Amino acid sequence: MADQIKATDLFSNWAKEGKDQRMANTHAPSVKEMLDHVLTAISSPFSFIDAGCGNGWVIRKVLENDLCKYAVGVDGASTMIEQAKLNGPKENYVCEDLLSWIPDQKVDIVHSMEVLYYFKEPLKLLNHIFKNWLKPNGKLVSGVDFYFENEKSHSWPTDLNVHMTLLSKEEWLSIFQSAGFLDCHSWYANGSSDFHGTLCLFGHKHS
Ligand SMILES: C[S@@+](CC[C@H](N)C(=O)[O-])C[C@H]1O[C@@H](n2cnc3c(N)ncnc32)[C@H](O)[C@@H]1O
């Protein structure tokens, strides 16, 4: 088998080929459920990071919320971030590796869609987010379509020649807890007769 390519290189190519917006459109229904889950009850100003933001569409959506005072999208794919900066305020996007980047200020909410399984050790990223990105009382909401119970997804690492870490719902919840998150729970978003649904995961960093 040929050497696997880096996820950030794969997605830089996708952005060059114009596939970024189609991906955003596919993810939008699940992301809506995740954003509703963390934003509906919010009544005071909040700050927000989108981890692996792609072309930045979630940041643009969240900035429409008058209570959002600070929002940053971070992605390691340079062409995705170029695209994001073309479509929104440049200062809201950074091109960095999620495992090493530290925000200027900690935030209330971290969101990520279809990102966590690209890491060989997702717990390392969860530890980093918990310790270095989230304020006390902060929340993490994350969606994955590649997971054990979604059998149709199992061929993706071979199809795309990219590393993906396959975990079950219980294993994901367990590593959220290992990172220190409380109130961990999950649900399936946007399921249908031919899609098991996005596995959405939530964790709370208590104050
Ligand atoms: C499937 S795409 C999802 C993009 C976006 N969340 C969306 O829903 O449109 C996964 C994204 O994670 C980014 N990514 C993967 N590994 C990364 C890493 N180590 N550091 C930064 N970004 C990474 C990729 O570059 C890509 O843009």
The ligand as an SDF file (V2000), in Angstrom:
LIG
                    3D

 27 29  0  0  0  0  0  0  0  0999 V2000
  -13.5130   16.4070    6.9160 C   0  0  0  0  0  0  0  0  0  0  0  0
  -12.7640   18.0120    7.0130 S   0  0  0  0  0  0  0  0  0  0  0  0
  -14.0290   18.9270    7.9020 C   0  0  0  0  0  0  0  0  0  0  0  0
  -13.9210   20.4190    7.7270 C   0  0  0  0  0  0  0  0  0  0  0  0
  -15.0220   21.2320    8.4100 C   0  0  0  0  0  0  0  0  0  0  0  0
  -15.1030   20.9110    9.8260 N   0  0  0  0  0  0  0  0  0  0  0  0
  -16.3440   21.0500    7.7390 C   0  0  0  0  0  0  0  0  0  0  0  0
  -17.2540   20.4430    8.3510 O   0  0  0  0  0  0  0  0  0  0  0  0
  -16.5020   21.4810    6.5890 O   0  0  0  0  0  0  0  0  0  0  0  0
  -11.5080   17.7860    8.2500 C   0  0  0  0  0  0  0  0  0  0  0  0
  -10.6400   19.0110    8.4640 C   0  0  0  0  0  0  0  0  0  0  0  0
   -9.7450   18.7640    9.5630 O   0  0  0  0  0  0  0  0  0  0  0  0
   -8.4990   19.3410    9.2260 C   0  0  0  0  0  0  0  0  0  0  0  0
   -7.4250   18.6650    9.9720 N   0  0  0  0  0  0  0  0  0  0  0  0
   -7.1670   17.3360   10.0330 C   0  0  0  0  0  0  0  0  0  0  0  0
   -6.0820   17.1180   10.8030 N   0  0  0  0  0  0  0  0  0  0  0  0
   -5.6480   18.3250   11.2470 C   0  0  0  0  0  0  0  0  0  0  0  0
   -4.5810   18.7540   12.0730 C   0  0  0  0  0  0  0  0  0  0  0  0
   -3.7110   17.8830   12.5950 N   0  0  0  0  0  0  0  0  0  0  0  0
   -4.4400   20.0840   12.3300 N   0  0  0  0  0  0  0  0  0  0  0  0
   -5.3040   20.9790   11.7830 C   0  0  0  0  0  0  0  0  0  0  0  0
   -6.3390   20.6350   10.9840 N   0  0  0  0  0  0  0  0  0  0  0  0
   -6.5120   19.3240   10.7160 C   0  0  0  0  0  0  0  0  0  0  0  0
   -8.3720   19.1060    7.7340 C   0  0  0  0  0  0  0  0  0  0  0  0
   -7.4280   19.9600    7.1310 O   0  0  0  0  0  0  0  0  0  0  0  0
   -9.8000   19.3530    7.2450 C   0  0  0  0  0  0  0  0  0  0  0  0
  -10.0380   20.6710    6.8120 O   0  0  0  0  0  0  0  0  0  0  0  0
  1  2  1  0
  2  3  1  0
  2 10  1  0
  3  4  1  0
  4  5  1  0
  5  6  1  0
  5  7  1  0
  7  8  2  0
  7  9  1  0
 10 11  1  0
 11 12  1  0
 11 26  1  0
 12 13  1  0
 13 14  1  0
 13 24  1  0
 14 15  1  0
 14 23  1  0
 15 16  2  0
 16 17  1  0
 17 18  1  0
 17 23  2  0
 18 19  1  0
 18 20  2  0
 20 21  1  0
 21 22  2  0
 22 23  1  0
 24 25  1  0
 24 26  1  0
 26 27  1  0
M  CHG  2   2   1   9  -1
M  END
$$$$
